[in-house]
Amino acid sequence: MQKQTLIQLFLPLQGEAGAGYPRDLFDCVRGELTERFGGVTAYLRSPAAGAWEDDDGDVQRDRMVLLEVMADRLDHRWWDGYRRELEQRFAQEEILVRAFPVERL
């Protein structure tokens, strides 16, 4: 059995003003991840709905798409830089990127 890491990226569908991001922005991310990791799974049809409480106690809501890649090795430095780049592209304070160890059966 081969041990790998599953990396998930949560990308917002809309900016702060409520306008949707252009599709080519998501296509670019999918292309970059496919080139680097040999493939990507994108959950685009059923957006996830997130909610969180901000510093003022107000509940903020967001609709997101989920992208996943599998990696043989988790390169924290690369992911930190890529996450920061995505935060700039999507004009977000934070883009959630998380990783889980997985075992391919």
Residue, then its C-alpha position, 0 to 999 in steps of 0.5 A: m500500500q502506498k502512502q500519500t497526502l491528499i491536499q484540499l484547496f477551498l476557493p471562493l466563488q465570489g469576491e467581497a462585493g458579491a461578484g463572481y470570479p471569472r471561470d478562467l481564474f479557476d481554470c488557471v488554478r486547475g491547470e497549474l495543479t494538473e501540471r505540478f501533480g499530474g491531476v486534480t479533482a475539482y468539485l465545481r457543480s455543488p459549491a460548499a457553503g461556509a460560515w464563520e464569525d468575524d472579529d466583530g461577532d458577525v456571521q460571514r458566509d461564503r460559497m466555495v469550490l473544492l479542489e484536491v490533489m494527491a502528492d507523494r511528498l508534502d512540500h510545505r514551503w511550496w504550498d505556503g507560497y502557492r496559498r499566498e499567491l492564491e490569496q492575492r489572485f482571489a483578493q482574500e485574507e485567507i484561502l484554506v489549504r489543508a492536507f491529510p495523510v492517505e493510504r491508497l488501497 
